[in-house]
Amino acid sequence: MRKVYLDNNATTRMREEVLEAMLPFCKDIYGNASSIHQFGRAARRAVDEAREKVASLLGASSTEEIIFTSGGTEADNLAIKGIAAALKSKGDHIITSAIEHHAVLNTCKFLEKNGYRVTYVGVDKDGIVNLDELKKAVTDKTILITIIYANNEVGTIEPVGDIAKIAGEKKVHFHTDAVQAVGKIPFEAKGINVDLLSMSAHKIYGPKGVGALYIKKGVKIMPQMLGGHHEMGKRAGTENVAGIVGMGKAAELARKELPMEAKRLEELRDYLYKGIISNIDHVRLNGHPEKRLPNTLNVGFKYLEGESIILNLDMEGIGVSTGSACTSGSLEPSHVLTAMGVDPAETQGSIRFSLGRDNTKEDMDYVIKVLPPIIKRLRDMSPLYEKGK
Ligand SMILES: *Cc1c(COP(=O)(O)O)cnc(C)c1O
C-alpha cells in the first residue's frame, strides 16, 4: 500500500545527511565537550560549528546567543520560567495568547499556581492575536510577553514584528515559540527584535530530543537546570553532541533550501485544498487564508468526528492528525479552534494536513482520490449530517 505521511508539524523524518553527520559522534568522537584534552576538543569544535549554523538560521548577532536544550519544550520552559524567576522583584505579570502550544500554556499555568498572574489574549477568526487587547493588557508589573510565531495546528503566522514593537515600547521582554516557523518562513531574530526565541530540531528534519533557545545579548535569565557551567552557565548538563551536530546540519540545509522548498510546499498544499473542496461539500478552511505556514492545511469536515477520519485515512496508509499530538486521544475540542470561535460542532471534524519535503504531487492525488469516499461513508452514517443537510 502507498504510504503518505502528512503529519510533519508533529515531527519529520530525519534527513540522510543529518544522520551521516551525526554518526561519527555516536561512534569515534565520543569526548565530553567540556574536557580539555584532544577528545574533548574534537567534540567542542563540532558543537561550536553547529552553534554557528543554528545562529545563522535564526539570524542571531552572535553564537553566544544560542543555548542548546533538549528540544522546543525545554526551550519554552527555560525562556518563560527563566525570565519569571530573573524578574520576580520587578513584576509578576505575564501575557500570552489563547492559542499557544502546551509547552507554553502549561508553563504559564504552572507559574499561575506559583504566584504569577497570566493574561491570555484572544485571537480573531483566522487565529491572529488581537494587538489592541495585548497592548491594553500590559501593566507596570508585566515582565514577559510570550506569543507563538506560527501556530502548529492551523499554521497562522502572528505579527511578531508588531508584537516586538509593543513589547519594546513598554520595556517588556518578548519571547516567541518559533518551533513551527524556523526553516519554513524566512525571518531574522535580530530583525524582528525579539528577546527570546525557541526552536526544535525534529521539526526541521533533525533528530528528536534537541533544540535551542535564542537569548538576545544582554537579556538575563535564571537557569532552570542546575549543575556544571555548560552552555555559558544557562543550561547545565553534558552536551548531546551527536544531537547538536544533527541539528546544525538540519539548520544548514534548511537555510539553503528554504525559499525553494517553501514555494514547492505551498503549491502542493493549495493543490490538495483545491482537490478537497472540488470533491467534498461543507468544508471549512481553518487558519488565515494567506498569513499561514506554506506546509499547513487545516480543514473542518462538518458533521464528522476527526478521530474517525484519521483512522479511516490510516487504513489507507495516510498519516494526518487532528491538530495537536498532545491532545489527540482526548476528545476535548482543540483550544486553538475554540479560541478562533469555531463552532464546537465543527472543531470536532477538523483535520490537519502538514506537508514535508518527502511529499509529491502523486501523494496529493492519492489523498484526493481516497478522502472523498471516506467522508461520504462517514457522513452517511452520521445522524448530524442527516439533520443538517
Ligand atoms: C513541537 C512543538 C513544540 C515542542 O517541541 P519538542 O522539541 O517536541 O519539545 C513546541 N512548540 C511548538 C509550536 C511545536 O510545534
The ligand as a Gaussian input file, in Angstrom:
#p B3LYP/6-31G(d) Opt

LIG

0 1
 C        6.634000      20.574000      18.507000
 C        6.427000      21.886000      19.139000
 C        6.972000      22.182000      20.404000
 C        7.714000      21.165000      21.218000
 O        8.982000      20.846000      20.712000
 P        9.688000      19.499000      21.182000
 O       11.054000      19.564000      20.577000
 O        8.861000      18.368000      20.628000
 O        9.720000      19.505000      22.664000
 C        6.768000      23.441000      20.918000
 N        6.080000      24.372000      20.236000
 C        5.558000      24.136000      19.027000
 C        4.828000      25.220000      18.314000
 C        5.701000      22.884000      18.435000
 O        5.158000      22.642000      17.244000

